[in-house]
Amino acid sequence: MHSAGSTAWVSHEEESTAKNGQKTYSHEVRMLEKVGGQWKLVGQSIHQYKP
């Protein structure tokens, strides 16, 4: 997680498995903003890929 003042962002890799066993992979970035002393999610970007 990276923060600067009232803004922050976090990125991570994700592996998801559906009920049928099929796997998907993604790189995700989420943007946050501190509003009234609480962190709020204000945006996200999801990029699926095949390993």
C-alpha positions as CSV (number, residue, x, y, z in Angstrom):
1,M,0.0,0.0,0.0
2,H,1.2,3.5,-0.9
3,S,-0.2,6.6,0.7
4,A,0.3,10.3,0.5
5,G,-1.8,12.6,2.6
6,S,-5.5,11.7,2.1
7,T,-5.0,9.5,-0.9
8,A,-3.6,5.9,-1.2
9,W,-3.5,3.0,-3.7
10,V,-2.9,-0.7,-3.4
11,S,-2.1,-3.3,-6.0
12,H,-2.2,-7.1,-5.9
13,E,-2.4,-10.2,-8.0
14,E,-5.5,-12.4,-7.7
15,E,-6.3,-16.0,-8.6
16,S,-10.1,-16.8,-8.5
17,T,-11.6,-20.2,-8.9
18,A,-15.2,-20.6,-10.2
19,K,-17.5,-23.4,-9.0
20,N,-16.7,-25.4,-12.1
21,G,-13.0,-25.2,-11.2
22,Q,-12.0,-22.7,-13.9
23,K,-9.4,-20.3,-12.8
24,T,-9.0,-16.7,-13.7
25,Y,-6.0,-14.4,-13.0
26,S,-5.9,-10.6,-12.6
27,H,-3.8,-7.7,-11.6
28,E,-5.8,-5.3,-9.6
29,V,-5.3,-1.7,-8.5
30,R,-7.5,0.1,-6.0
31,M,-7.6,3.8,-5.2
32,L,-8.7,5.2,-1.8
33,E,-9.4,8.6,-0.4
34,K,-9.6,9.6,3.3
35,V,-13.0,11.2,3.9
36,G,-14.1,12.3,7.4
37,G,-11.3,10.2,8.9
38,Q,-12.2,7.0,7.1
39,W,-10.7,5.4,4.0
40,K,-13.2,5.1,1.1
41,L,-12.7,3.2,-2.1
42,V,-13.0,5.7,-4.9
43,G,-11.8,3.6,-7.9
44,Q,-10.4,0.3,-9.1
45,S,-8.9,-1.2,-12.2
46,I,-8.9,-4.9,-12.9
47,H,-6.8,-6.4,-15.7
48,Q,-7.3,-10.1,-16.4
49,Y,-4.5,-12.1,-17.9
50,K,-3.5,-15.7,-18.8
51,P,-0.4,-16.9,-17.0
